[in-house]
């Protein structure tokens, strides 16, 4: 399974959106250099309020560009970085990856997939009604989250638009992604 990086984004201050960059540097065990969510322990405000000592399983947020086309068709225009992701992708089924999958990006960087992003109500402040477009229910009533995946940095490196992404699945039975 492979794809391409279409945009990279980071922000050193808390805000819902993140500006696009020419490149971002991933730091092993920390996340995106200079990004407010980088660190060994959780940085998302709601997680810090619960337990600031828990490990940061949300160092790097990835979203598939194909989601933007889907929500735009429903009347919600969204561009890369506007949902707070660090890496925007094309051509790879991020949501279909199992926990522990490795994403080899460009020549150096390796991310380990930890789970699904669980978007909060801030998404409706950005575009009223968008939350229902990215979180819904399937026929069986199970919650379906489509706002991207979260990962940790196993090997650092610089990531740029145009870099290739190669997914490597873990051995053994695969665990489906759950919210982290």
Order of alpha helices (4+ residues) and beta strands (2+ residues): beta-beta-beta-beta-alpha-beta-alpha-beta-beta-beta-alpha-alpha-beta-beta-beta-beta-beta
